[in-house]
Amino acid sequence: MTSHQTAPQTMKPATAAKKLGVYLEATPAEFREGVVSRAELNALQSDPPAWLQELRRNGPHPRPVVAAKLGVSIAGLARAGVTEPLTTEQIEALKDESPEWLQRERATQAEVRKEGARIKKRNAERATERP
């Protein structure tokens, strides 16, 4: 039986940026214009270059990162009209201002998490009751 060579697994820059938690449009041109292999992605994750460290630290951040930093859902950001990527400085300013929409969305998110925990506990109890 002969071993066959497989081509390295690659991904589009948008996928790699998503996995790295960075805003694609803020990445260097050579990152946006090429393809990223699994090995390159692993190298970026284990030993991030200066540009990646800077993006992770100061942004602009993509919506999932903004939502996580604010403690709200992505849908909550959309309801509040926050559709653009935000920098860390802008996120901190929003936290300091604590607008009404942010307080409301954080409360909603807390309720969602609480309900999720309740359902998980209930399902675990049901699973242990089964013979």
C-alpha positions in Angstrom: 0.0 0.0 0.0 1.4 3.4 -0.9 1.1 6.4 1.2 -0.4 9.4 -0.5 0.5 13.0 0.1 -2.3 15.2 1.0 -2.3 18.9 0.3 -2.1 21.1 3.4 -5.4 22.3 4.6 -6.0 25.9 3.9 -8.6 28.5 4.7 -9.7 31.9 3.5 -8.4 34.9 5.3 -11.9 35.7 6.6 -12.0 32.3 8.3 -8.6 32.6 9.8 -9.4 36.1 11.1 -12.5 34.8 12.7 -10.5 32.0 14.4 -8.0 34.5 15.6 -10.7 36.9 16.9 -9.6 39.8 14.8 -11.3 42.2 12.3 -10.2 41.1 8.8 -10.1 44.6 7.4 -7.6 45.7 10.0 -5.2 42.9 9.2 -2.1 43.5 6.9 -2.7 43.3 3.2 -0.5 40.1 2.8 -2.8 38.3 5.3 -6.0 39.5 3.6 -4.8 38.6 0.1 -3.5 35.1 0.6 -4.7 31.8 2.0 -3.8 30.6 5.4 -2.7 27.0 6.0 -3.6 25.2 9.2 0.2 25.3 10.2 0.3 29.0 9.6 -2.8 29.5 11.8 -1.3 27.4 14.5 1.9 29.5 14.3 -0.1 32.7 14.5 -2.0 31.4 17.6 1.1 30.1 19.4 3.5 32.9 18.6 1.4 35.9 17.5 3.3 38.6 15.5 3.3 42.2 16.6 0.4 43.2 14.3 -1.8 40.4 15.7 -0.9 41.3 19.3 -1.7 45.0 18.6 -5.1 44.1 17.0 -6.0 41.9 19.9 -5.0 44.5 22.4 -6.4 47.7 20.8 -8.7 46.6 18.0 -10.7 47.4 16.0 -12.5 44.3 17.2 -15.1 42.3 15.3 -18.7 42.1 16.6 -18.3 38.8 18.6 -15.3 40.3 20.5 -17.1 43.6 21.1 -20.2 41.8 22.4 -18.1 39.6 24.7 -16.1 42.6 26.1 -19.4 44.4 26.7 -21.1 41.4 28.2 -24.0 41.4 25.7 -25.1 39.4 22.7 -24.4 40.2 19.1 -28.1 40.7 18.6 -28.0 43.1 21.5 -25.4 45.1 19.7 -27.5 45.2 16.6 -30.6 46.3 18.6 -28.5 49.2 19.9 -27.4 50.1 16.5 -23.7 49.1 17.0 -22.8 47.7 13.7 -19.2 48.9 13.2 -16.1 47.4 14.7 -15.0 49.2 17.9 -11.6 49.8 19.4 -10.7 48.8 23.0 -10.8 52.5 23.8 -14.3 52.9 22.4 -15.5 49.7 24.3 -14.0 51.1 27.6 -15.8 54.4 27.0 -19.1 52.6 26.5 -18.5 50.7 29.7 -17.8 53.9 31.6 -20.8 55.7 30.1 -23.0 52.7 30.8 -25.9 53.8 28.5 -29.4 52.6 29.2 -29.2 50.1 26.2 -26.0 48.5 27.6 -27.6 48.1 31.0 -30.7 46.6 29.4 -28.7 44.2 27.2 -26.5 43.1 30.0 -29.6 42.3 32.1 -31.1 40.4 29.2 -27.8 38.4 28.7 -27.7 37.6 32.4 -31.3 36.2 32.2 -30.4 34.1 29.2 -27.4 32.7 31.0 -29.5 32.0 34.1 -32.1 30.2 32.1 -29.5 28.2 30.2 -28.0 27.1 33.5 -31.5 26.2 34.8 -32.2 24.0 31.8 -28.8 22.4 31.9 -29.4 21.5 35.6 -32.9 20.2 34.9 -31.6 18.0 32.0 -28.8 16.7 34.2 -31.3 15.8 36.9 -33.5 14.0 34.4 -30.6 12.1 33.0 -29.7 10.8 36.5 -33.3 9.8 37.2 -33.5 7.5 34.1 -32.8 3.8 34.9 
